[in-house]
Amino acid sequence: MLSEQSTATVRAALPAVGAAIGDIAGLFYQKLFAAHPELLRDFFNRGNQAAATQQRALAGSVAAFATMLVEHPDTRPDVMLSRIAHKHASLGVTAGQYEVVHTHLFAAVAEVLGDAVTPEVAAAWDEVYWLMANALIAVEDRLYAERGVAAGQVWQEWEVAGRTEETADVTTFTLRPADGTPAPAFRPGQYVSVQVELPDGAHQIRQYSLSGAPGAPVRSITVKRVHGGDGPDGEVSAHLHAHARPGDRLRVSLPYGDLTLGASAGAEPAAPLLLASAGIGCTPMLSFLEHLAATGHDAPVTVVHGDRFPADHALRADHARLTAGLKAGAAHFWYEHPEAGHPTERTGLVDLGGLTVAPGTHAYLCGPLPFMRAVRTQLLAKGVPAADIHYEVFGPDLWLAQD
């Protein structure tokens, strides 16, 4: 909890800090990478930095945390903190790195806000920072302990055991630990970080959802080749598509991620589920479906997916097959440009208007942010409580930054 004196100071400074938080975040990364160029080369996502999405995500999370401290002092944004901590754990973030961030973030604050940063303002925002940092460190330490590893020791060498071309731009890679040890257990919906060496010597990291039976000796990741459009092409996805072949080695992290079929569905076996995805966001949903089929889930499961073309729908046959294998599963696929004979009511963007959403439904969303916002709005209109709508973002979480 923020001290009484700092609460008043932060509340008074929030409008000015909020208006400048984007500039502060941008300058912070400039200072950080000038002092530690290896972080941009080998740790941070260069594509996200070029597109400024990481800057906006940082700004959104800090602003949301500070606002929560002053407006709702008896609560904590645990959902946001959990999502950030799982991502950090998959990268091997350690407590000492928060000191480095603090140094350059507060240098950026002082430079952007100038004389407005009085000693009182600096002390209050320092308190905000360490409340957030220590909360994250505590969650990350717990995540490492649950895996039985020291902080940051999450990396292992894996071997590519096979690859399958799913679509023109989507490939599934089957992986196994190179040392022959069992593949670490994972919860459906979790992801791993994958690090590759690029031609310029950089070691870039990306996250990919896991699929495969939890007890199997291999794991699968399904990777969409990212075409940049107005921004850069995806460095790691393009490298994997072009170069990763059976027998090759990759650095892979332990599994993390908090979009799982968790306590809500686990505590209520009869809970209806709605799994909504778009594009490559189908990958965690396939993992959910594999788990539901294996455990004999008998409550209604509504599967919703949207894509531009049927040919773009990765793992389409598996998506339909796994849903059909459930006791009460129903799949609804929308395509903006459907094939001949596709139902008219499933043409265009995903529209839940014609679907019945059972009382007590827990919804899980994954896909582009506009898609998830639209589906969430429709679910709220159908009476699904906000607390029962869960989501995963592939990349920096801009939901907070845009709220």
C-alpha positions as CSV (number, residue, x, y, z in Angstrom):
1,M,0.0,0.0,0.0
2,L,1.2,3.5,-0.9
3,S,2.0,5.8,2.1
4,E,-0.5,8.5,2.8
5,Q,1.9,11.3,1.9
6,S,3.0,9.6,-1.4
7,T,-0.7,8.9,-2.3
8,A,-1.5,12.6,-2.2
9,T,1.7,13.5,-4.2
10,V,1.1,10.8,-6.8
11,R,-2.6,11.8,-7.2
12,A,-1.6,15.4,-7.8
13,A,1.1,14.4,-10.3
14,L,-0.9,11.7,-12.2
15,P,-2.3,14.1,-14.9
16,A,1.2,15.4,-15.7
17,V,2.9,12.1,-15.6
18,G,0.0,10.4,-17.5
19,A,0.3,13.0,-20.3
20,A,4.0,12.5,-20.6
21,I,4.2,8.7,-19.9
22,G,4.7,7.8,-23.5
23,D,7.6,10.2,-23.9
24,I,9.1,8.9,-20.6
25,A,8.8,5.3,-21.8
26,G,10.4,6.1,-25.1
27,L,13.3,8.0,-23.5
28,F,13.8,5.3,-20.9
29,Y,14.4,2.6,-23.6
30,Q,16.8,5.0,-25.4
31,K,18.8,5.4,-22.2
32,L,18.6,1.7,-21.3
33,F,19.9,0.5,-24.7
34,A,22.6,3.2,-24.9
35,A,24.0,1.9,-21.6
36,H,23.3,-1.8,-22.3
37,P,23.1,-2.4,-26.0
38,E,23.2,-6.2,-25.4
39,L,19.7,-5.9,-24.0
40,L,18.3,-4.8,-27.3
41,R,20.4,-7.3,-29.2
42,D,19.8,-10.4,-27.1
43,F,16.8,-9.8,-24.8
44,F,14.2,-7.3,-25.9
45,N,12.1,-7.8,-29.1
46,R,13.6,-5.5,-31.7
47,G,10.4,-5.5,-33.7
48,N,8.3,-4.3,-30.8
49,Q,10.9,-1.6,-30.1
50,A,10.8,-0.4,-33.8
51,A,7.0,-0.3,-33.7
52,A,7.0,1.3,-30.3
53,T,4.5,-1.2,-29.0
54,Q,6.7,-2.2,-26.0
55,Q,6.9,1.5,-25.0
56,R,3.1,1.8,-25.0
57,A,2.7,-1.4,-23.0
58,L,5.2,-0.2,-20.4
59,A,3.4,3.2,-20.2
60,G,0.0,1.5,-19.8
61,S,1.1,-0.9,-17.1
62,V,2.8,1.8,-15.0
63,A,-0.1,4.2,-15.3
64,A,-2.6,1.5,-14.5
65,F,-0.6,0.4,-11.4
66,A,-0.3,4.0,-10.1
67,T,-3.9,4.7,-10.7
68,M,-4.9,1.6,-8.8
69,L,-2.7,2.6,-5.8
70,V,-4.4,6.0,-5.4
71,E,-8.0,5.1,-6.4
72,H,-8.3,1.6,-5.0
73,P,-5.6,1.4,-2.3
74,D,-7.0,-1.8,-0.8
75,T,-6.8,-3.8,-4.0
76,R,-4.0,-4.8,-6.4
77,P,-4.1,-5.4,-10.2
78,D,-3.1,-9.1,-9.7
79,V,-4.2,-10.1,-13.2
80,M,-2.0,-7.5,-14.8
81,L,0.9,-8.4,-12.5
82,S,0.5,-12.1,-13.1
83,R,0.6,-11.6,-16.9
84,I,3.7,-9.5,-16.7
85,A,5.4,-11.9,-14.3
86,H,4.8,-15.0,-16.4
87,K,6.3,-13.2,-19.4
88,H,9.3,-12.1,-17.3
89,A,9.8,-15.7,-16.0
90,S,9.8,-17.1,-19.5
91,L,12.6,-14.6,-20.3
92,G,14.6,-15.4,-17.1
93,V,14.2,-11.9,-15.6
94,T,16.0,-11.6,-12.2
95,A,15.6,-9.1,-9.3
96,G,18.8,-7.3,-10.1
97,Q,17.5,-6.2,-13.5
98,Y,14.8,-4.1,-11.7
99,E,17.7,-1.9,-10.3
100,V,18.9,-1.3,-13.9
101,V,15.4,-0.4,-15.1
102,H,15.0,2.0,-12.1
103,T,18.1,3.9,-12.9
104,H,17.2,4.6,-16.5
105,L,13.5,5.1,-16.0
106,F,13.9,7.7,-13.3
107,A,16.6,9.5,-15.4
108,A,14.0,9.7,-18.1
109,V,11.3,10.9,-15.7
110,A,13.6,13.7,-14.5
111,E,14.6,14.7,-18.1
112,V,11.0,14.8,-19.5
113,L,9.3,16.5,-16.5
114,G,12.1,18.7,-15.5
115,D,11.5,21.0,-12.6
116,A,8.2,19.3,-11.9
117,V,10.2,16.5,-10.3
118,T,10.6,17.9,-6.9
119,P,12.2,15.7,-4.1
120,E,8.7,14.9,-2.9
121,V,7.5,13.8,-6.4
122,A,10.6,11.8,-7.0
123,A,10.2,10.0,-3.6
124,A,6.5,9.3,-4.2
125,W,7.1,7.8,-7.7
126,D,10.1,5.9,-6.4
127,E,7.7,4.3,-3.9
128,V,5.2,3.4,-6.7
129,Y,8.0,1.8,-8.8
130,W,9.3,-0.4,-6.0
131,L,5.8,-1.4,-4.9
132,M,5.2,-2.7,-8.5
133,A,8.7,-4.1,-8.9
134,N,8.7,-6.0,-5.6
135,A,5.2,-7.4,-6.3
136,L,6.5,-8.7,-9.7
137,I,9.7,-10.0,-8.1
138,A,7.7,-12.0,-5.5
139,V,5.5,-13.6,-8.2
140,E,8.5,-14.4,-10.4
141,D,10.3,-15.9,-7.5
142,R,7.3,-18.1,-6.8
143,L,7.1,-19.1,-10.5
144,Y,10.8,-20.1,-10.5
145,A,10.4,-22.0,-7.2
146,E,7.4,-24.0,-8.6
147,R,9.7,-25.1,-11.4
148,G,12.5,-26.0,-9.0
149,V,15.0,-23.6,-10.6
150,A,17.0,-20.7,-9.4
151,A,15.8,-17.2,-10.5
152,G,16.4,-16.8,-14.2
153,Q,17.6,-20.4,-14.8
154,V,14.9,-21.2,-17.3
155,W,16.8,-22.1,-20.5
156,Q,17.4,-25.5,-21.9
157,E,18.7,-26.7,-25.3
158,W,16.0,-28.5,-27.4
159,E,16.2,-30.3,-30.7
160,V,13.9,-29.9,-33.6
161,A,12.3,-33.4,-34.1
162,G,10.1,-32.5,-37.0
163,R,8.2,-29.8,-38.9
164,T,4.9,-29.7,-40.7
165,E,3.8,-26.9,-43.1
166,E,0.2,-26.1,-41.9
167,T,-0.4,-23.2,-44.4
168,A,1.8,-21.0,-46.6
169,D,2.8,-19.0,-43.6
170,V,2.3,-21.3,-40.6
171,T,4.6,-24.2,-39.6
172,T,4.4,-26.5,-36.7
173,F,7.8,-27.5,-35.1
174,T,8.0,-30.6,-33.0
175,L,10.7,-30.2,-30.2
176,R,12.3,-32.4,-27.6
177,P,15.0,-31.7,-24.9
178,A,18.3,-32.3,-26.5
179,D,19.7,-34.1,-23.4
180,G,17.0,-36.8,-23.5
181,T,15.4,-35.7,-20.3
182,P,11.6,-35.6,-20.1
183,A,9.9,-32.5,-21.5
184,P,8.8,-30.2,-18.7
185,A,5.1,-30.4,-17.8
186,F,2.9,-27.6,-18.9
187,R,-0.7,-26.4,-18.4
188,P,-2.9,-26.1,-21.5
189,G,-2.6,-22.5,-22.9
190,Q,1.0,-21.9,-21.7
191,Y,3.9,-20.9,-23.9
192,V,7.7,-21.1,-24.1
193,S,10.2,-18.5,-25.1
194,V,12.4,-19.6,-28.0
195,Q,15.8,-17.9,-28.7
196,V,17.5,-18.0,-32.1
197,E,20.8,-16.6,-33.3
198,L,20.3,-14.3,-36.3
199,P,22.7,-13.5,-39.1
200,D,23.9,-10.3,-37.4
201,G,24.8,-12.2,-34.3
202,A,21.8,-11.1,-32.2
203,H,20.0,-13.7,-30.1
204,Q,16.3,-12.7,-30.3
205,I,13.5,-14.2,-28.2
206,R,9.9,-14.8,-29.0
207,Q,7.1,-16.7,-27.3
208,Y,5.0,-19.5,-28.8
209,S,2.1,-21.5,-27.4
210,L,2.7,-25.2,-26.6
211,S,0.6,-28.1,-27.8
212,G,0.9,-31.8,-27.3
213,A,-0.1,-34.2,-24.5
214,P,1.5,-33.0,-21.2
215,G,3.1,-36.5,-20.6
216,A,4.4,-36.9,-24.1
217,P,8.2,-36.8,-24.8
218,V,7.9,-34.0,-27.4
219,R,6.2,-30.6,-27.6
220,S,4.9,-28.6,-30.5
221,I,4.9,-24.9,-31.3
222,T,3.0,-23.5,-34.3
223,V,4.7,-20.4,-35.7
224,K,3.2,-17.9,-38.1
225,R,5.6,-16.1,-40.3
226,V,5.1,-12.4,-39.6
227,H,5.0,-10.1,-42.6
228,G,5.6,-6.6,-41.4
229,G,3.3,-4.6,-43.6
230,D,4.0,-1.0,-42.4
231,G,6.7,-2.4,-39.9
232,P,9.5,-4.8,-40.0
233,D,9.0,-8.5,-40.8
234,G,9.2,-10.9,-37.9
235,E,12.8,-11.8,-37.4
236,V,12.4,-15.0,-35.4
237,S,9.4,-16.4,-37.2
238,A,11.1,-15.8,-40.6
239,H,14.3,-17.4,-39.3
240,L,12.5,-20.5,-38.0
241,H,10.5,-20.9,-41.2
242,A,13.7,-20.6,-43.4
243,H,16.2,-22.5,-41.3
244,A,14.8,-24.7,-38.5
245,R,15.0,-28.3,-39.7
246,P,15.0,-31.7,-37.9
247,G,18.2,-32.1,-35.9
248,D,18.8,-28.4,-35.4
249,R,19.1,-27.0,-31.8
250,L,17.1,-24.2,-30.2
251,R,17.2,-22.5,-26.8
252,V,13.8,-23.0,-25.2
253,S,12.6,-21.8,-21.8
254,L,10.5,-23.5,-19.3
255,P,6.7,-23.2,-19.9
256,Y,4.9,-20.2,-18.4
257,G,1.7,-18.2,-19.1
258,D,-1.4,-17.4,-17.1
259,L,-4.1,-18.0,-19.7
260,T,-4.9,-21.5,-18.6
261,L,-8.0,-23.5,-17.8
262,G,-7.5,-22.6,-14.2
263,A,-9.4,-22.7,-10.9
264,S,-12.7,-21.4,-12.4
265,A,-13.2,-24.4,-14.8
266,G,-11.2,-26.8,-12.6
267,A,-13.4,-26.1,-9.5
268,E,-16.6,-26.3,-11.5
269,P,-16.3,-29.3,-13.9
270,A,-19.8,-28.5,-15.4
271,A,-18.8,-24.9,-16.3
272,P,-19.6,-24.0,-19.9
273,L,-16.7,-22.6,-21.9
274,L,-16.3,-20.3,-24.9
275,L,-13.0,-20.4,-26.7
276,A,-12.7,-17.5,-29.2
277,S,-9.7,-16.9,-31.4
278,A,-8.6,-15.2,-34.6
279,G,-5.6,-15.9,-36.8
280,I,-2.7,-17.7,-35.0
281,G,-4.5,-17.1,-31.8
282,C,-6.0,-20.5,-32.3
283,T,-2.9,-22.2,-30.9
284,P,-3.6,-22.0,-27.2
285,M,-7.3,-22.9,-28.0
286,L,-6.1,-26.1,-29.6
287,S,-4.2,-26.9,-26.5
288,F,-7.3,-26.3,-24.4
289,L,-9.3,-28.6,-26.7
290,E,-6.8,-31.4,-26.5
291,H,-7.0,-31.2,-22.7
292,L,-10.8,-31.0,-22.6
293,A,-11.0,-34.1,-24.9
294,A,-8.5,-36.0,-22.8
295,T,-10.3,-35.3,-19.5
296,G,-13.8,-35.9,-20.8
297,H,-15.2,-32.4,-20.2
298,D,-18.9,-32.8,-20.6
299,A,-20.2,-29.2,-20.2
300,P,-20.9,-27.1,-23.4
301,V,-17.9,-25.8,-25.2
302,T,-18.5,-23.2,-27.8
303,V,-15.5,-22.7,-30.2
304,V,-15.4,-19.5,-32.2
305,H,-12.7,-18.6,-34.8
306,G,-12.2,-15.9,-37.4
307,D,-9.8,-15.6,-40.3
308,R,-9.6,-13.8,-43.6
309,F,-9.5,-16.9,-45.8
310,P,-10.2,-20.6,-45.0
311,A,-6.7,-21.3,-46.3
312,D,-5.3,-19.0,-43.6
313,H,-6.9,-21.0,-40.8
314,A,-4.0,-22.9,-39.3
315,L,-4.8,-26.3,-37.9
316,R,-8.4,-26.0,-39.2
317,A,-9.0,-29.7,-39.4
318,D,-7.7,-30.2,-35.8
319,H,-9.8,-27.3,-34.6
320,A,-12.9,-28.9,-36.0
321,R,-12.0,-32.5,-35.1
322,L,-11.2,-31.8,-31.4
323,T,-14.4,-29.8,-31.0
324,A,-16.5,-32.5,-32.6
325,G,-14.9,-35.1,-30.2
326,L,-16.2,-33.3,-27.1
327,K,-19.5,-34.4,-25.5
328,A,-21.1,-31.0,-26.0
329,G,-18.8,-29.1,-28.4
330,A,-19.8,-26.8,-31.2
331,A,-17.5,-25.0,-33.6
332,H,-18.3,-21.8,-35.5
333,F,-15.8,-20.5,-38.0
334,W,-16.1,-17.1,-39.7
335,Y,-14.2,-16.1,-42.8
336,E,-14.1,-12.7,-44.5
337,H,-13.6,-14.3,-47.9
338,P,-15.2,-17.8,-47.5
339,E,-15.1,-20.7,-49.9
340,A,-18.2,-21.7,-51.9
341,G,-21.0,-23.1,-49.7
342,H,-19.8,-21.5,-46.5
343,P,-22.8,-20.3,-44.4
344,T,-23.7,-16.7,-45.1
345,E,-24.2,-16.0,-41.4
346,R,-20.5,-17.1,-40.8
347,T,-19.2,-14.6,-43.4
348,G,-17.3,-11.5,-42.3
349,L,-16.2,-10.7,-38.8
350,V,-17.0,-12.8,-35.8
351,D,-20.5,-12.0,-34.6
352,L,-21.9,-13.8,-31.5
353,G,-25.4,-12.4,-32.0
354,G,-26.8,-15.7,-33.2
355,L,-25.1,-17.8,-30.6
356,T,-26.5,-18.8,-27.2
357,V,-24.0,-18.2,-24.4
358,A,-25.0,-20.4,-21.5
359,P,-25.2,-18.9,-18.0
360,G,-22.0,-19.4,-16.1
361,T,-19.8,-19.5,-19.2
362,H,-16.1,-18.8,-18.8
363,A,-14.6,-17.2,-22.0
364,Y,-11.0,-17.4,-23.2
365,L,-9.9,-15.1,-26.0
366,C,-6.8,-14.9,-28.1
367,G,-6.1,-12.9,-31.3
368,P,-5.6,-9.4,-32.4
369,L,-6.6,-6.7,-29.9
370,P,-9.5,-5.3,-32.0
371,F,-10.9,-8.8,-32.3
372,M,-10.7,-9.4,-28.6
373,R,-12.2,-6.1,-27.8
374,A,-15.2,-6.8,-30.1
375,V,-15.8,-10.3,-28.7
376,R,-15.5,-9.0,-25.1
377,T,-18.0,-6.3,-25.8
378,Q,-20.4,-8.9,-27.2
379,L,-19.9,-11.2,-24.3
380,L,-20.6,-8.4,-21.8
381,A,-23.8,-7.6,-23.6
382,K,-24.8,-11.2,-23.3
383,G,-24.3,-11.1,-19.5
384,V,-21.0,-12.7,-19.1
385,P,-19.2,-11.1,-16.1
386,A,-16.0,-9.3,-16.9
387,A,-14.2,-11.4,-14.4
388,D,-15.1,-14.5,-16.4
389,I,-13.5,-13.2,-19.6
390,H,-9.8,-14.1,-19.9
391,Y,-7.4,-13.2,-22.7
392,E,-3.9,-13.7,-24.1
393,V,-2.0,-11.2,-26.2
394,F,0.7,-12.3,-28.5
395,G,3.2,-9.5,-28.0
396,P,3.1,-6.4,-25.7
397,D,-0.2,-6.1,-23.9
398,L,-1.7,-2.9,-25.3
399,W,-5.1,-3.5,-23.8
400,L,-4.2,-1.4,-20.7
401,A,-2.4,1.2,-22.8
402,Q,-5.5,1.8,-24.9
403,D,-8.1,1.7,-22.1
